[in-house]
Amino acid sequence: MKTQRHMKAAVRRKRHVRKKAFGTPERPRLSVFRSNRNIYAQIIDDTAGVTLVATSTKAKELREQTSKAMNKEVAASVGEALAKKALDVGIKCVCFDRNRFKYHGRIKSLADAAREAGLVF
C-alpha cells in the first residue's frame, strides 16, 4: 500500500514532467500511463482540452492479440497501434509525456514502437 509520502513524491514527479510537456494543435502531447496490468496511451491537445487519439491494452483489437502478461512486447504493440491511429487522423509530430514514470522498460518500448511506426518526437 502506498503511503502519503509516496503519493506526494509521485505528484511532484508528475508536475516536473508536465511543466515541460504541453500539447498544441500542431504538436499534441502523447501521454502514457501504466499500471501493473495495463498500459494506456493517448494523444491530447491541451489548448482545447481534447483527447484526439487513445488506445490501451484494454482496447478490443489489442485485447485479443495480447496475453495476460504485461510486458515490453505488449507495450510495443500499444505504441504501434497508437501511431497508426494518429497517422490516420493526420498527426505526425507529438511531444512525449512519460507522466511520472522512468523512461525505461515498458514506457521506452512503447515510445520506440511509436517512433518506428511513424510518429516524430
N, C-alpha and C positions, 0 to 999 in steps of 0.2 A: 504494500500500500504506500502511495506517495504521501510524503509529509508536506506540510505547508512550505517548508524551506525549499523542497524540491520544485514545487509548483511556482514559487517566486522566481527561482533560477530559470525555469523554462520560459516564463513570461518575459524575463529580462533578455534571454537569448533571442526570443521571437521578435521583440522590439528592435533589437540590434540589427537583425537581418532585414526587417521590414522598413527600417529607416532608409535603406539604400535601394530597395526594390519597389517601384511604383509603376503600375500598368497604365499606359496611354492607349488611345485608339490605334496609333501607328505601331506601337510596340507593347502589347499587353503582357501581363505577368503570368508566368507558369508557376502555379503554387502546388506544392507536393505535401501530402500528409501521409504518414504511415502509422499503422497500429500494429499490434502483434500479429493479427490475422490478415489484414488487408492493406492495400496501398491505393491512395486516391490522388488524382492529378486533375487540375482544372486550369484553364486559361481565362484570365479575368481582365476586364477593362475597368480600372479603378476610378476613372473620371466619371463614368456613367454608373458604376457600381453594378456591373452586369457580368455574369459568367457566360463566356462565349462558347466554350467547348469544355466538356468534362468527361472523364472516364475513370474507372476503377476496376479492381478485381471482382467487384460485385456486379459489373455490367454483364448483361446477358451473353454477349458474344465472347467475353473473356472468361466468364464463369465456367463455360462448357469445356474450354481447352486447357484450363489450369487445374492443377491438382489441389489437394487440401494444403499442401506445403506452401509456405510463403517464402520464396527465395529470390535470388537475383534474376533468374530466368523469367519468373512471373512478372517481376517489376519491369524487366526489359520489354516484355510483351505489352504492358500497360503504356510505357513510353512510346512504343511504336504505334500502337492504336491511337494514342492522343495526337501524335504528329500527323497521321493520315487524316484524322478528322479535321485538324487545324488547317492542313493544306487544302482540303476540300472546301472549307469556308473562306479561304483566301488569306490565312495568317501564315506568314513565313518567319518573321522576326519576333522573338519574345525575350523578356528578361526573366531569369530563373530565380525563384524564391524557394529556397530549401526549407523554409519555415524555421524550426528550431533544431533541426536535425543536422548532424555532421554530414559532410559531402563524402560519403564512402558507402560501400555496401549496396543496399537496395536503392538508395537515393541516386548514387552515382550510376548504377546500371540503367535506371530509368532515364536519366539525363543523356547518357551516351546513346541509348537506343533512339531517343527522340532526335538527337543530332544526326544520327546515321539515316533516319527516315526523312530528313529534310528540314527540320527546324534549325534556325540560326540563333544562337545565344552563347 
